[in-house]
Amino acid sequence: MTRLIRAVAFCVVTLAVFCGAVSTCFGQASDKVDRVPMANPDIPISAAVVVPAGYDTIYVSGNLAKVANPNAAKGSTEMYGDTKTQTISVLQQIQDVLAAQHLSMADVVKLTVFLAGDPANGGKMDFAGMNAGYSQFFGSAQQPNKPARSTVQVAALVVPGALVEIEAIAVRKHAPGLVH
């Protein structure tokens, strides 16, 4: 039995050393989040984001814009603002949620953006307006980290007049005992 325990222990140690060597050889030993750039560096998103082991993942639910003009007709686009205004409002809310978790926009690794058709844009999503607001939070000199991102046009959002909903995924290095 002792011989069997020694053999198993030897195999476990050998496997651990081998796996460590393999991951080092393949560039997976980093403990930092790796953001793979797009071919065009001016695009404010990453082609991919690689998160190594040892990170906590924080999922932020979809957020809609806050009321920008309380005097506008209820349920109108004017009540929440144009796509740029709504994007900024939504990203500020995500920023607040992250701050409560001791995180910042620099920790965001993935965003999913849902855009409703804008009546002022012939019912098409205002991608340029969304990017104008988005660029204030990602890929700037103040905050150069770029998340992976998907943007889709949807038929409608849950609140009439809403043009933008964004959900986020952020990560942080695991720290035992971190209070949430």
N, C-alpha and C positions, 0 to 999 in steps of 0.2 A: 504494500500500500504506500509506503514511504517513497519507493521508486516511482510509482505512478504520480504521486503529488509533485515530486521533483520534475518529472517529465512534463507534466501539465504546466508547472510554473515556468520551466524553460521555454516552452512553446509560447506562452503568454508574453513573456519578456521579449522573445525573438520577434514575435508578431508586432508588438508595440514599437520596437526599434525599427523594424522594416517599414511599418506604416508611416512612422515619422520621417524616415528617409525618403519614402515615395512622395509624401506630401511636400517635402522640401524640394525634391527634384521637379515636381510639377507646379511649384509656386503657390501652394496652398497653405503654407505654414504662417502666413501673415496673420496678425491679429488686428489688422486695420480694414475698414470697409474700403473696397476697391471700386471706383467709379470708372467704367469703361467709356471713353469719350466717343462722341459721334464723329463721323468723318469731317463734318463741318463744325469747327469749334465755336462758331457763333450761335449754333442752335442751343437753347438753354435747357437741354435735357441730356441725360446719359444714354448711351446705347444699351447698357446693362449696369447693374450694381451687384457686386458680389459681397455677401456678408459672411464672415467666417464664424466658426463655432464660438460660443462664449458671449453671444449678444442676446439681449432681450428684444422682443419685437412688440411694438405698440401699434395697434390698429385704431385709427381715428375714423369714426363714422362720417358719412357724408354730411356736409354742412351747406346750408343755403345762406344767401346774403341777408343781412339785417335791413330793416326799412331805412331807406335813404331819404325819402320825402314823404313824411306822414300826411301831408296835405294833398297828395296825389290820390286819384281814384283807387279805391281798394281793389287789389288783385291786378293792377295795371303794371306794366313794365316800368313806368315812371316812378312807381312807389319804391322800387328796389334799385333803380338806376340801370344804366346801360351795361353791357357785358364787362367792360373794363372795371367799372365801379363795383359791380357784383363780385367779380373775381377778387378784387382787393379786399372787400368785406369778408368773403369766405376765407381767404388765406390768413387774414388777421385773426379770425376765430380759431382756425387750426393752430396758428402760432400761440394763442392763449391756452389752448388745450395742451399743447406740447410743453409750454412753460410750466404748467401745473405738474408735469411729470419730470421736471428738471431737464427738459430738452429744448432744442431750437429748430428752426427750419433747416439748419445744416445737418440735422440728424435724419431728415426725411430721405427715404430710399426709393419710394414709389408713390406716385399720385395717379388717381383715375379721375378724369375731368368729364363731366356730363354737361353738354351744352344744349339748351333748347333753341329752336329756331327763333331768331329775333325778328319781330314784325318790321322793325326799321331796316332790316337787311333782306327783305323779301322772303322771310321765313327760313332763311339759311342761318346756320350758326355763325357767330362773329368770332372766328378763330383769331383774327388779328387783334381784336379787342381783348380777348382772353389772354393772349400772349403779352400784350402791353401791361396788363395788371400783374401777370405771373412773373414777368422779368424784374419786377421790383423786389421779389423775394428769392429768386434763384438765378445763379449764374452771373451775379453782379460782383463788383469789387468788394462790397461789404460782406457778401455771402456767396462765395464761388461754387459751393457744392450744388451739383445738378442731379436730381433724382431721375429714375426711369419714369416715363409718363405715357399714359394712353389718354386720348381725347376722342370722344364720340358725340355725335349729335343724337339726341333722343327726341321722341315725339313731344314730350312735355315732362315737366317736373311736378312734384307733389303740390307745390304752392303756385297758384295762378300769378303770373308776372315774373316768376323766377326764371332766370336764364342760365344760371350756373349752379352746379353742385359738385363738390370736390371731396373725395375721401383720400386719406393718406396712410402710409405705412412708414414708421420711423423705427430706428434701432438705437440701442445704447449698449456699451460694454456692460456685461453683467457685473453687478456689485452686490454681494451678499449683504442683506440687511437694509437695502435701500428702501426707504418708506415711499409708498405710492400714494 
